[in-house]
Amino acid sequence: MTTTPEEKFNKDVWYVLKQIKERALYTKKGAPIEYWINFSFFDATGSSPSAADEAAILEKLEEWDAIKIHNRGGTWDYM
């Protein structure tokens, strides 16, 4: 079965949102949530987006006013 670009994008967005939700559970209320992208990891199974796609999705979520990104020292913090 062929996946359309829209289906892949939606799947990748949900992956990032799930990662954000999980990190939020470990973060003190009101504190920024720290999000790390592993640029040296490659998922051959395709179950997670590439690091470049993950970064682009975070920027797209900020564009949509879903999150606010503070990029400090190579890490992405968002609220």
N, C-alpha and C positions, 0 to 999 in steps of 0.2 A: 504494500500500500504506500503510495506516495504522499508525503507531507507537503502541504502548501507553505509558502513563506509566512503567511499569516498564522497558520497553526504552529509552526516552529517558534515564531516570535511570542505567541501567547503562552506556549509551554515554558519558554525561557523566562518570561516575565513572572509566571507563577512560581518557578523555581526560586527566583530572587526574592519574591515576596515571602515565600515560606522561610527562606534563610533569615530575612529581616524579622519575621515573627518569632522564630526560634531565639535569635539573639536578644530580642526584646524581653523574652521571658527570664533571661539571665541578668538583665540590666536593671539597676536601681531606678525607681520611678523618677522621672524628670531629668535623668542623665542621658547624654547622647548615646546612641547605640553604635558600637564599633562594628564595622563590616570589613572583612579582609577578603581580598581577591588573590588567589594563588596563581600568579602568572606563569609558574613553572609546571603546573599540572595540566595534563591533557586527558580528557575522559573519552576513551576509545568507544565506549558503549553509547555515547550520545545522550546520556541521561541528565547531563548538566551542560549549560552553555559554556562556550569558550570564555577565557578571561576577558578578551576584548569585548565580546558580546555582553558579558556580565557588567562591565564598566559602562557600556553604552546604555544598557537597560537602567542602571542607576541614574544616569543622566536624563533618560527619557522620563523616569518616574519624577525626577525633580522638575522637568519641563511641564509635566502634568500637575504640578503642585501637590504631589502625593508624599514627597519627602523633601527634606532640606539637607544638602550635602555640605560638609565642611571638610575639605581635603587638606590634611596636615601630615607632612612627612611621609607621603606615600600610602597613608591609610585613609579610608573613607569613613567618616562619622556622619550619621544622619539621624534625624529626629522625626 
